[in-house]
Amino acid sequence: MDTNVEVAQLEYHYFFLLSPSREVNDEVNKRKKLLNEIIPLANFNRYSKPHISLRQVGYKSDVDNEIIEKFDPLLRETRKFKIVLDGVDVHHHADGIKTLYIKIHNPEPINAIKHVINLQFQVPYDIPPHLTIARHISAEHFAKISDRLNEFNYSGEFNCESLTLLRRTAIGDKTSPYLKLHEIYFRS
């Protein structure tokens, strides 16, 4: 009998993000719908709510209270700010996969928030902030839209008044949906 079988352990995944206004959300969803008419999108692309990712982290235990107690006081002193969206762009990953996203004209306030988060987790700066339309687009599928990128273009703006913290659980490759754990409201 083999007693060296690994048992999958429950993990807790935390996701820090910024959410756009309803108007921007609707515009991004229109672009997702158009993209899905041209190439088949995976469900995680079709149904994920538009957002600006800040950081994802995982733990082997439930640290809900510790994360809230650490980040709420650090980030609630952030002043509300305007996010200006400035056209479509593509991130070309090393493995040939593409991400279609909307550029952020003024990333500085978002980078300041990411810096605070990254310092607490002792991780380096990562990719520049952006508003994803779809990720994990294969080279084959991207070829079908590469000459139509202007159809996904969008410029607009919204007021950023809070940061959302989501949490999900995972066992092996099975994950629960992300659920809202906490909202940190910025000051005026």
ABEGO torsion letter per residue (X at the ends): XBAABBBBBBBBBBBBBBBBBAAAAAAAAAAAAAAAAABBBBAAAAABBBBBBABBBBBABBAAAAAAAAAAAAAAABBBBBBBBBEBBBBBBAAGBBBBBBBBABAAAAAAAAAAAAAAAGBBBBBBBBBBABBGBBAAAAAAAAAAAAAABBBBBBBBABBBBBBBBBBEABBBBBBBABBBBBBX
